[in-house]
């Protein structure tokens, strides 16, 4: 049978390495991988693409991402480009001035390091937008900055108690400062105007175009449900899957309501059936175990330190009762659900692994493929448990570098011993753990190339050094594998993730061969072409 599509002039990254120079595609699948002999499949209707020395590899997959909120934020007050307090406030003012008819100013993505202690005040916002309520989640989306008008509308005063799963930052007199942490975000986020279904669908398709342009052919949406004022993206996915506009392959992780218990499991079973159509399957469950280290809510085995290096009474926040978590996970596993854990602190990581171990003991071996995302602080005793339990380590490599949020808001409060346990990619890989990779976009850039650069160098793409925990670097092949075969495994997309005969032709072509250059130049790589099932979904202007 003649090929529909032929790539030639390699290199081609196969499971054995960059060992081929030609690939043939027929009917959306790979039908030959090799060298000049593959040219025998060329027919009069075959489209031939000259790689011209550019690397062809499996399409990237993001194992932890939030495309719909990201797409919505891009259409609102997008603060991701601001690095200083002055620039952030100027961007808020400019957006408000440009949108005088907006009832609320919403958006987000501001950097905590732009403000002292990572906690800006309502007075700063009041000075630039005082007449309308403002609600702006920060870059990690575990805190939100609001103005006085927003607090007033939400009924938040000095007498409002902190919720069990969050807190209001307060001044010395007990007055809320305008910074809402974790569950406190809901007080204001819950009253912001909801996006329409049309807004959410447009946001999904905008995000999909952006992800395809980065070589991403599939992903796992890490929050399908309603949480802290965030819109449920499930309707958008279902609409796009039904009308064919969803060109990516997507797994949805159904949100586990951390205020409830096992009584919600039958509802999750119903949602899985209702929300699985075409290229969208809601077969995972997202269990958020803790918060983040920079605001002191990541769950730790030992207390955080204060600015003087002394132990505090704070061990972070545990959102799901560790005594009940094993039972929940065991029941979900028995029903064929994958468990997708948010676990940053070493206590949360251990709780997740303990729950997976309990499920294994009760249910026996299964193919549910649990994975733990973020893994900022992992106790060395828990590193070998990933491989032993078959739990995938879902890494977000862009976070594993020196930056102000790390150096000013995290390391001093962890102390030197725990700071050295952060993002142990190398240790996990050496222990035999399977790595998957993701971005957590819009928390950080969804560009896999940028993440691969940091995984290999442990230095941000726009910096020279210093290297962050050099022994935890991994090589280029391992980093690429995490973003391709590793994430494909986590997503149960077993006929993707590698260039081999019979696999779906979900492919990316880079503008160069990063193996041919120094590791310091990886971030200069761009994606030229992206294909899903042999259909081109992105072409760079100079491709």
MARVOKOL-887480 format. One record per atom (N, C-alpha, C, CB): y, z, x. Coordinates in steps of 0.02 Angstrom, whole numbers, plus 50000, padded with zeros to 5 digits. Atoms other than C-alpha are relative to their C-alpha. Glycine has a CB too. Example, Ala and Ser with C-alpha at 12.3 -4.5 7.8 and 13.67 -1.06 7.14 Angstrom:
<nodes>
499415000050045497755039050615500605000050045500015006249950499414999749958499475035750684500555003749961500234992950020
</nodes>
This chain:
<nodes>
499405000050042500005000050000500625000050044500005006149952499385000549961501714995250066500465006049987500374993449984499564994350006502985008850097500634998349961500185002750070499355000750032504515011249990500565001050050500075004849942499484997849953505455018850135499685001250068500375006349974500264998949932505195018950323500565002750044499714993450030499554997349949506065029850451499694998450068500125007749991500265001949935505905023850629500525001550054499804992550001499544998749945506665027050800500125007350012500654996649987500034992849994506325045850794500515003450044499355001950023500614995950007506125059550848499905002749930500035005750049500194997050064505215067050698499685006850014499514995349959500274993349991504885085750688499415001049954500555005449987500634998850036503075088350634499795007250012499444995050022500234993149986502105104850626499805001150073499415001649956500184999449929501585101250806500604999450046499494994750018499405001049960503385098650863500284993049989499865001250074499725006750008504445082950884499554994850032500714999650032500545003949970502885072550912499934993049971499365003649993500055006650031503175057050804500674996550003499745000549927499395004050000504445043050793500094995949937500024995550060499955004150060504085035150624499655003549942499684993050011500274997050061503745040850445500064994949943500375006649982499995004550058503275030550291499975004249936499404995150003499964996650064503645035850112499794995149945500715002749986500215004050057502775029149956499945004549939499334996350014500054996150061502985035649780500255007150007499305000149977499704993449991504025050449838499635004550047500055003249935500384995949953502735056749962499924996650067499315001749971500105002649933502415054650147499304997150004500105005750054500655003449998501035042050174499774998450071500034993749960500205001149931501055039850363500515003450046499944992450017499584996949948501725049250515499724997750067500025007949994500255002349936501595041750688500524996450040499414995549991499555003749955502365028450797500034992749976499765000450074499905007050018502425009450799499494997549949499964995650063500515002250047500815007950698500225000949927499355003650012499754998750068501745014750545500374993949974500465006249998499625006050020502764998550545499564995049962500304996750061500455004550037501214989750476500075000849925499285001350021499924998750071501664997450307500634996949971500005007449987499385003150023503314988050297499844993849959500454998250059500065005950043503384975550153500684997249984499625001849936499365003350016504724964350081500495004549964499874993949958499554995650037505434978549974500105006850035499735001149930499934993649965505334992350104500705000950027499485000550058499364998349970506975000750148499865003250068500435004949954500114997549933507015003750336500635003650024499814994250048499444996049974508115017650406499895001350074500065006849960500044999049928508435017650592500275006950017500394994450038499784993349982508505035550653500454999950062499405004550013499575000949940509305029550816500045006450041500714997849978500024994049958508755045150908500195006449964500454999150057499834994050039509285057050770499365003449976500464998249940500604996250019508055070750721499894999749925500065007250023500224999550070507115069050556499575006249995499614993649977500374993850009506425085450492499925001549926500355005950036500054998350071505875093550329500685002449973499465005649990499394997450030507285097350209500045007650007500054998049927499914992849996508005114650233499915003149930500705001850029500024996150062507665127850100500325006750011499265000849975499654993649996508725143150066499615005049958500754999549977500444995250036507635158050019500385005649966499505002950049499614994750033509075168949957500724997649994499965006850040499345003050009510635161149883500225000749928499994992550021499714999350067511805162049732500464994149987500395006849994499575006050005512425144249700500495000149942499574994149993499545000450057513185146549527500605004550010499645002049936499414996149984514305161349573500414997050056499805007050020499635003349946514755151949732500414994349973499524997550054499645005650029515225136549633500585002349957499544995849959499464997350040516255147049512500565002750043499735005649954499484997449956517165155749654500414994550032499685004450055499635005549970517615139249734500534997249953499524994450020499525002550049518505134749572500525005249981499634997749938499534994750016519445151349567500405001850063499635006349972499604997949943520435161549694499535001150060500415006549984500484999949945519395157649848500345002850063499724992850014499684996549944519825169749989499584999750064500135007249983500465000049943518425165250110500324997550065499404995749984499685002449939519615156650231500515004750029500324993549986499494995449976520815171350248499695005250046500365003549941500284995349952520555182650398500435006250009499904996650066499564994349993522045194550393500235002349931500604998450045499744997550063522795205550257500584995649976500235007350008499435004250018524375195050260499784993449970500444998750061500255006450025523415178750237499655000949933499524996950052500364998850063522335186350099500495000849943499555006250006499504998950053523825192349999500394993749985500475005750020499645006350012524725175850024499584995249959500184996750067500445004450038523205166649957499965002249927499294999850031500024997550069523135177849803500654998149964499905007749999499365001750030524995175249770500044992549984500585002050045499965007250009524845156449793499564997849941499774996350064500445001850055523375155349673500315002249934499315003250008499694997550061524255166049542500604995749980500225007350008499425004250015525835155649556499794993149976500444999350062500235006750019524845139549539499645000049932499544997250053500374999550064523935145949383500345005149954499265001950013499634995150040525255154549276499695001449932500704997649989500314999150065524205152349119499365004050000499884993549969500634996249996522675161749183500115007249979499724999750072499944993150025522435178049089499815005050055499555000949939500234995849945521505185549238500024995950065499285002649987500085003149934521555181749424499325002350027500595001950050500684998449977519735181049479499814995150056499494999649942500245004049943518785173849627499695004850050500584995950033500244995249951518455183249788499824997050067499415003549973500225002249934517675181949960500425002650057499984992650003499574997449947518945192350058499595004050051500565004449970500354996749945518465200050225500215007350005500154996450066499854992949996518335218850237500385001850063499355004049997499674998349937518895218850418500754998549999499684996350057499295001550005520595212250362500405006249979500124994349951499664994150026520995229550291499725006350033499945000449924500214993949967520925246750370499445003449961500595004850008500574996950032519245254550333499634995649950500225006149965500325004750047518765239150231500175001349928499275000250008499844998050069519625246450077500744999049985499815007449988499315001250020521255238250021500175003749936500134992549992499784996050058522295246549885500294995749945500515005050023499715003350058522905242049713500734998350010499915004449938499295001249989524705243449772500134993450036500305005750039499935006449965524465228649889499964994249950499474999250055500065005250051523885218049742500575000249950499335000649964499454999450048525215224949625500624996450025500165007449987499405003049972526535218349745500004992449995500075002050072500025007450004525925200349730499824997749930499494997350050500165001650069525215200349552500025006749961499304996449992499944993850036525845214549444499954999349925500635003250016499975001050072525895206649272499334998349968500494994549984500655001950026524075201249255499455003750038499894992350006500554996649965522415209649295499694995650054499465002349951500315003549943521585204949460499335003350015500475000150063500674997649982519725206549502499724995550054499535000349937500205004149943519165200649674499445003350040500614998650046500554997449958517435204649746500114998050073499334997349975499945001649929517365205449935499464995150021499985006350042500455005149974516355194150046499275001749987500114999050074500704998350010514745204050028499825001349927499825006150041500104999350072514975206049839499685006749981499564994449974500214993250017514535224549846500605004549986499585002950057499394996450017516335229749815500504995249972500285003750062499485004250030517835223349719500685003450005499844998349926499314997749993519715225049740500374998149935500364996850063499665001250063520755226849582500715002850003499615003049941499324997350003522565229949537500065005249945500514994349989499904994650049523325243249426499894997649929500715002950006500085002650068523335232049273499254999649981500334993149994500725000450013521455229249288499705006949986499644996750059500244993250012521115247949303500225002649932500255004750055499744997950064522215250949152499594997149943500734998149992500385003350053521285238249045499285002849997499984992550012500684997449998519615245549101499975007449980499704999150069499984992950017520175263249058499795004550056499565001249941500204996049942519845269449234500605004250022499764995450058499494995349979520855284949280499705004950050500315003749940500254994949953520715299649398499455004249969500575004550023500514996050034519625307949266499354996249988500285002349934500615003950009518345293749262499495001950054500154992450002500494998149949516755299949348499704993850034499445004349969500365005449965515875289249478499344998749964499885001850074500675001550028514355280049407499465002150049499944992549984500564997949958512655284949473499854995050056499385001049958500165005249951512505268349566500614997250035499624994349965499415002549966514245266849639500545005450004500274993949965499454995249995515935274849668500674996449997499945004250064499315002149995517805272949646500295003050063500405002049936499644997249943518725274649810500625003549972500204994550053499454996050026520055288049783500455002350058499735006149961499554997249951521595294549873499925007650003500734998149985500084992849989521855312649926500085004049935500495002450051499894996550063522405317249749499474998549948500694998349973500535001850046520865309449668500154993949958499885005649955499815006050037521765294149602499614993950025500774998750005500355006149977520735277849606500484995550038499704996149940499565004049956521425266849745499994992549983499795000950071500065007150015520875250149671499414996750034500634996550020500605002649968519285248149773499395002849964499985001750076500594998150038517665248349672499384998350041499994996549930500615001149960515995250449762499394999749954499925005550053500655000850034514315244449694500075000549924499515005450024500024999750074514025249949512500685001049968499555005449979499334999150028515855254449489500344993249986500445004150048499725006650012516225235749494499954998049927499654994850043500135002050068515525234249319500565002149952499355002949977499474997650044516965244149244500544994749989500325006350030499515005350007518145229749278499664993249994500484999950060500365006450004516935215349309499734998649931499444999950050500285000850066516195218349138500494997949947499675006249979499515002050051517835214649049500394993850021500495005749988499685006349981518355199049145499764994549953499844998250074500215005550045518315182949042499374996650025500574994949991500615003349977516565175649050500094992550007499425001449952500015007349993516295158049111499614997049941499704997850068500375003450053515705145548980499374996950029500444994749966500605003549976514025136848989500194993650037499534998349941499775006049966514965121049036500265001750070500564996449959499754997849935515825130549177499425001350048500435006449994500574998349957514165136949243499614993850021499545004949964500355006249982513345119849236500404996150052499874995649938499585003549951514815111849327499975003550068500734999749975500044996349937514735125749457499344998750035500095007649987500655001449971512875122949483499984993150033499455000649947500035006849974513065104249507500474999250060500184994949946499555000149942514555106749624499665003250060500675003649984500354996649946513545119149726499424995850026499755006849977500575004249980512035107549727500234994450046499654997149938499745005349956513075093449801500155002750069500644996849970499834997049935513695105149936499375001750039500425006449989500624998149966511945111549976499624993850024499565004149954500315006249977511225093949983500354997250061500004994849944499625002549942512615089250105499835003950063500755000449986500214995949943511945103150217499264999250014500165007449986500715001449987510175096050212499535004449960499865000850071500414995350039509545108750084499714996449939500425006149977500355003650053508255101849964499705004849948499454995750029500274995150047507685118049879500265006850017499244999950000499774993249987508125136249861499705004949951500775000349998500164994650047507765152949780500655003449980499505005050032499414996650025509165159249670499825007449993500244997049931500204993149993509145177749707500265004649945500245002650065499774995650055509925183849544500064995849937500675003450017500005003450064509445175849379500015005349945499394995149992499894994650049510155187749250500735001850001499555006150015499314997650003511745197649218500065006450040500235001149927499934994349956512385209949347500725000850021499554999250062499334998249978514065218449377500524994649984500005001350074499515005050021515035205349280499844992950022500665001950026500205006849980514145190549361499654996649942499555000250063500305003850055513625176949240499274998350014500404993749988500705002149995511795173149207499974992450009499605002349936500025007249988511465155949284499424996449966499964998750072500625003150025509835152949189500134994249953499585005249964499855005550046510625142149053500194993750036500545001949953499805005849961511395130749182499394996650032500515002050054500605002949970509745128549273499574996449949499595005550034500435003050051508795125049114500294993449976499905004949941499675006150022510075112249057499934994550052500745001249985500055005049947510065103449225499294997750011500285002950065500705002049992508165103749236499804995349944499555006250000500195004250056508025096049064500324993150001500175003449935499675006650001509305082149087499924996250066500745000949985500145003549937508725077849264500545000650052499894992949986499474999449950510335082649352499845005250054500655001849966500244995549948509415096449447499564996050047499635006249970500385004049952508855086449598499655004450051500464995150035500344995449954508395101549705499405003249965500495005450024500564996250026506805111649685500195007450005499324998550039499704993350002507295129249631499525005149970500654999949961500354994250027506415145849607500535005149980499495003150052499544994950022507345158849504499695006950007500204998849927500224993149995507185177349544500325003949943500185003250070499744996550058507365186549379500235007050018499455000349945499694993649981508485201749391499635005949969500735000149978500294993750023507645218749380500575004849984499525003150055499474995550021508815229949280499855006950029500065000349922500164993849964508885245049394500155006349958500395000350064499894994350045509465256249250499415001149953500634998949959500584999550044507795253349161499375000450042499974993949952500634999549965505965254749205499504994749978499705006849988500545004850013504295246449167500044996949931499335003350009499955002850068504775243648985500314993050000500415004649956499695006749998505725227949041499514994650022500605000150047500475005049973504175219449113499794994949948499395003550029500165005250050503635211048949500574995049989499825003349934499435004550006505395203848938500014995050058500665003949996500025004549942505215196749114499464994749991499885004050064500545004950013503575188549064500254994749952499375003649971499735004850048504445180448916500524995450032500325003749940499485004149966505915174649023499684995150049500505004550036500345004649954504725167249152499764993949962499415003550035500265005750040503925156449016500574995749974499575002649942499455003750031505575151648936500424996150051500445004749961499545002949951506475147349097499664995750053500385005650034500345004449953505185136949188499934993149971499305002950019500005006950025505485118449164500174995350058500504999149941499845005049949505415103549280500045002950069500644996549982499914997749932506125107749450500255007250005500474995450035499794993049999506605125449400499445004449974500645001049958500534995350020505335139649393500245007150013499344998550039499784993049994505805157849360499405004550011500405002349937500644996749986504275165349445500065006050045499534995050030499894994449955505045178749554500395005549963500384997850064499604994550027505815195849516500405003150057499555005349964499554997149948507305202449614500085007549988500694996549999499934992750003507245221149649500505002150054499315003550010499474998049954508855227449728499935007450015500714998449971500174993149984508395243349820500595004050026499465000150050499444996249972510025247949907500614995550004499825002850070499375003649995511785242349950500084996750068500585004749987499865003149936512575237350115500265005450048500534994349993499844994949950512905246550278500755001150007499714998050067499294999349985514765243050294500385004349951500314993350003499674995350046515195253150139499595006449991500124996749933500394993850001513885266650171499515000549943500455005749997500474999750055512715261750029499314997250017500274996349941500685001849979511255254250126499605006550008500014995950068500404994050001509835266750110499675001250068499464999549944500244998449933509415275450274499535006050000500595001450047500454994349992508035287150330500375006250024499434998350048499594994549974509305297850422500734998749982499915000850077499325000950025511135300850378500434995450043500335006849995499475003549965512595289850422500395004950044500484996449950499564996149958513765296050557500714999349976499944997950075499295000850015515615299250538500354997050060500325006849981499625003349946517015292450648499935003750066500734999649981500074996049939516685306450772499284999850027500205007249986500695000549978514835302350786499565005749977499984999850074500404994450027514235317550688499664997949935500455006249988500375001750061512945316650550500385002349938499305003250002499704998350064513605316450373499455001949950500424994049973500504998650052512745320750209499784993649965500285004849948500135006450034512655302250161499424996350032500634995650001500565004349978511005292850175500004993449963499335003749988499965006350037511605278350068499795000949928499574994850032500155000050072511135273549891499324996749989500544996249960500655002850019509385270749821500044998349926499415005050016499895002250069509505260549662499385000549955500244992950001500624999550039507665261149609499605005850028499594993350003500364994049981506695277349613499394998250044499775003949938500565001749956505515276049764499335002549974500125002850068500644997550026504205286349671499724995449947500105007049970500225004550053504135273549531499934992750022500475000449941500015006949976504395257749632499304997350012500404999550064500685002749990502555255949686499664998049935499575005050037500305001750064502015256149505500284993749970500085005649951499685006150026503285243049455499734993850037500775000450008500215005749960502795231649599499264998449989500125001450075500725001150013500935234049567499914996349934499625006649999500075003350065501145228849385500264992850003500375004049945499725006749993502255213949428499524995550039500695000250035500485003849959501015208249561499394998149959499795004150062500595001450041499565209549438500144994549949499775006349964499805005250048500535198149320500184993550034500595002549957499885006249964500755185049456500724998950020499784994349959499305000649979502595188449491500045001050076500445005149963499804998549931503285187049666500545005449997500264993550036499474995049996504335202249713500474998250058499715007150010499475001849952505965198049803500455006150007500404993549977499654993749990506715213849876500664999050037499575005050038499394999149960508505216949929499905006650037500665000149955500134994149960508215229150072500384999550066499245001050013499605000149939509545232250205499855005850047500735000049983500104994249959509295249950266499275001450014500315005949969500704998749981507735256650352499625003749946499985003950065500354996750055507345267850203499814994949947500455005649969500155005150051507445253050082499434995550023500634995949984500545004249973506355242450197499335003649994500144998150073500634996250004505045256250205499775000749928500085006950032500184999450071505105258950017499684993549974500615001849957500265006550022504815240249988499304998950028500474994350021500665001049969503365239450111499485004849970500045001050076500464995250032502585255150035499794997349931500345006949992500165002650066502685246849863499524994150005500644997949963500455005749990501875230849927499305002550019500284995250055500664997249979500505241250010499645002849940500105005450053500314997350059500185250249846499714994549955500505004249961500245005650040500035233749754499374996950031500544994749992500585002949967498815227149884499385004449990500144999150076500574995450007497725242749871499724999849929500215007150018500235000050070497665241949681499744993349978500575002249955500165006750027497605223249649499574995850046500634996349986500355004149951496775216949807500444994350023499354997349969499605005649975497345201249897500254995649944499594995950050499725004650050498475189649800500434994950036500405003849945499565005249972499565174349827500705000749972499714993049985499344999150029501145182049755500564999650052500035006749965499545001149944502015181349926500655004149995500174992650004499394995950001503225196049919500434998850062499825007449994499575000749942504735194650030500595004949996500264992850006499464995249993506065206750092500594996550031499775006150042499405003449976507825199950112500485004850033500344996449942499444996949965509215205350230499785003950062500385004749954500324996849942508275217850342500495001550056499444995550026499504998549948509805224250432499755005350048500655002349968500274994749957509025240350496499265000949982500415006749990500724999450010507135240650517499735004950051499644993150005500294995149953506275255850592499444996550039499735006349962500525003449960505155249950736499295001149973500035002350071500674998850026503645257950652499834995349943499945007349976500135004350057503855246250505499964992650017500545001049949500015007049981503995229950602499304996949993500254999250071500675003250005502095226850617499715000049929499525003650045500274999650068501835230950432500104993549962500325005749962499885006450035502555214150377499384995550005500624996350029500595004349991501115204250452499385003149969499894998750075500594996750026499835217250403499954999549924499995007350022499995000150073500365216750220500114993049972500535004649975499855006750025500755198150210500674999749965499464997749953499335000150028502575201850169500454995750044500285007349993499575004549962503795188350222500665003450015500124993449961499344997649979505365193250319500514994649986500005002150075499505004950022506795184150233500665001750035500095000049922499434998349957508195183850363500624996149981499824998750073499355003450007510045179650348500335000050069500465003649946499834999849929510395174850529500755000650015499744994050033499294999949985512285172850516500275007050009500394996549945499754993149996512465191750503499835003350067499725004149944500264996949938511605194950671500434998250060499274997950012499535001649945513135193450783500565005149999500284992849992499414995649996514605203550843500584996849961500205001350073499405001850036516075202450725500335006549979499854995349937499674993650017517365215250664499625004249949500694998649973500364996150050516325220150512499415003650031499764995449943500564996849965514855223850627500265005350048499594994750038499794995649946515815231750770500435005849977500374996050051499544994850023517085241750670499755004049941500664996949983500204996750062516255245850504499265001749997500174995649943500734998850004514395246750547499745003850060499634993449994500314996949941513875250950726500225007250010500184995950061499814992949988514945266850742499685004849951500745000749995500264995550051514195273850582499235000149998500264997949932500724999849992512395269750627499805003950062499714992950004500174997049936512435276050806499604995250043499625006549990500305004949955511705267450959499264998649988500095002350069500725001250009509845269850921499884995449941499635006649990500125004250060509885262750744500354993350005500245003649937499645006349992511165249550791499564995050038500675001050037500455004449962509835242650910499414997749959499765003650063500555002250043508615240650765500224994649951499725006049960499735004650050509705228150674499744992850008500765000050005500205007050003509075211050622499494998350054500604995450005500495000849946507485211650729499584993649993499545006050002500365006350010507035193250714499464999050052500504994150002500485001049947506185192350883499415004749994500335001050067500544995150006505185208250857499544998349941500285007149990500405002050057504615202550685499564994150016500444998449940500385006049983504085185650751499435001750049500464994750030500514998149951503155193250899499455004149968500325003950057500514995950033502245205050780499544995949954500335005549959500415004350043501545190150683500274999149930499325002749996499705000750066502705191250533500214992849987500605004649992499745006550020503135175450438500745000849983499604997149938499284999850013505005171950436500194994549951500404999250065499645004850042505935163550294500745001350013499825000949923499294999349985507815161050300500434998049941500194995850061499525001550053509285160850183500705001950021499815003649935499304999149984511155162750174500345005649961500374993749989499664995650047511595174150027500684997249979500095007050031499385003250023513005161649991500135002049928499964992350006499375000749964514375165149937500175005750047500544999349952499854994749952514225180750047500154997150068499415004950004499885003449936514135169350199499854992649992499585003150058500085007250004514075150850237499284998049986500234996750065500685002350014512575141550165499734995050052499974997049932500195005249952512505129850316499425002350044500614998050044500574997849959510755131550393500134999050075499384996249981499885001249928511365124150558500385005950031500404993550010499634994249975512605138450578499545006050008500595001749954500474994649996511235151050540499514999250057499635000749936500475001449945510035142750662500345001350067499754992749997499634998849939511375143350796500015007550017500734997449994499974992949987511545162250775499305002950012500335003649940500684997649989509665165150763499784998750072499514996749952500195001949932509455156350931500435003550052500034992550009499524997549950511015162851020500225007249989500604995750000499754993450019511435179250928500755000550018499605005650036499275000449991513265173850946500254995449946500194997450072499715004350052514375166550810500174993150029500615003249970499875006849975514635147750823500684999050032499934995149944499335001049974516495149350859500175004950056500505000749945499884995149947516275162450996499554998850060499905007149973500395000849939515605163551173499545006050011500474999150060500404994049990514955181451175500385006049980499775000650072500644998449969514435195051195499414998849953500005007350022500615001150039512645192151138499825006549964499414997750046500194994350041512075203750998499255001150005500224999149927500714998249994510395211651046499594993850022499735002849934500285006249974509775197451157499244999549991500164999350073500735000350005507935202351144499774997849930499695006850016500185002150068507985197950958500154992649987500375004349950499915007250008508425179750989499324996649989500354996950061500615004050008507135166850932500174992950021499745000149926499865006749974506925149050994500154995249942499404997550041499785004950049507505133350905499444998149953500274993850035500565001850044505785128750840499865005449948499374998750042500124994550046505535145950763500555000449947499965006650037499444999750048507265145550683499954994349949500674999750037500085005750046506985128150610499425001249953499904993550039500594998650041505275133550547500175005049945499425002650042499804995150051506035148550457500374996749943500435005550032499595003450051507255137150365499634994449964500634997350031500385005450031505905124450321499335002749974499894994250050500664997850022504065129450315500005007249976499504999250056499994993050020504465148050304500285001049930500405003950050499704999450067505615146450154499604996349948500724997450001500445003550047504465133650074499425004449979499754993450032500544995450016503075146450085500255005449951499725003350064499734994850044504165159950007500134997249930500645002850029499855003150064504625147749869499394997049965500514994550010500625002850028502805142949835500054992449992499855003249932499955007450001503285124749870499574997350056500754997750008500475001249946501735121249970499944992750020499335002549981500015007049979501895102449969500684997850026499794995549941499385001549965503585103550054500015004150064500645001649955499914995649942504215111550214499744997450065499695006349987500235003049937503375100250341499924992549991499335003250023500085007350000503265081950387499274998750016500484996550052500715001349993501435078050357499784995449943499595006650000500255004650052500435065250259499815003949938499394995950027500144996950065500335069950075500565004549976499385003950005499454995550020501885081050075500534996049962500305003550061499435003150034503355077549961500524998050052500305004849948499515002649952504695067550049500685003249989500064992349993499384996150000506005081350048500205000650073499915007149965499865001049929506855077150212500745000450014499734993450023499305000249976508455079150312500014996350067500305007250008499895003449936509105068350453500655002750030500044992149991499414997449966510295076350577500374994450036499805005650049499615005249966511655066950670499844999650074500745001349991500214999949929510805070850837499335003550004500545003550045500614996149988509275078950913500215006550034499484996150043499774993849968509735097350942499545002450056500065005349948500454998249945508205099251055500244997050066499284997849984499795003649940509045087351177500625003150032500134992849983499394997149974510595098051202499925007450013500584998849953500034992849988510995115851255500035004049935500565002250047500004995950061510745129851130500705001749978499605006350011499314998350017512605133651137500334994649958500405001150063499715005650037512925116751055499664998849933499984993750041500365001150063511755118650906500484999349941499505005749987499544999950058513205122350787500404993649992500475005850007499645006450006513985105350825499614994949960500144997350069500435004650037512535096950734500224999549927499275002350003499845001150070512865089450563499414996449967500664996049992500525003550038511735082650425500264993149981499795004049937499795006850016511815063750405499734997849932499764995250054500325002350061510585060650262499535005449973499614993450012500464995450032509605071050137499624996449945500385006249971500445003150050508135065450029499605005349963499534994850033500464995950039507195074049888499514995449965500405004549948500505004450029505565065849838500124992750017499995000849925499875006849978506065050549937500644996949973499434995749981499375002450027507695048649840500585002950039500075001749924499444997549961509305049849938500485003849956500364994150035499544995950040510395064049873500645001650038499665006549979499384999149961511675064550014500004995050057500075007250026499885004149941512375052650142500695001550027499934992449984499354998849969513765057550262500374993350006499925003450070499625006249997515175044750273499814995450058500735001550005500165004049942514625039150446499244999350010500315003050063500735000249993512745039750410499754993050008499685003249940
</nodes>
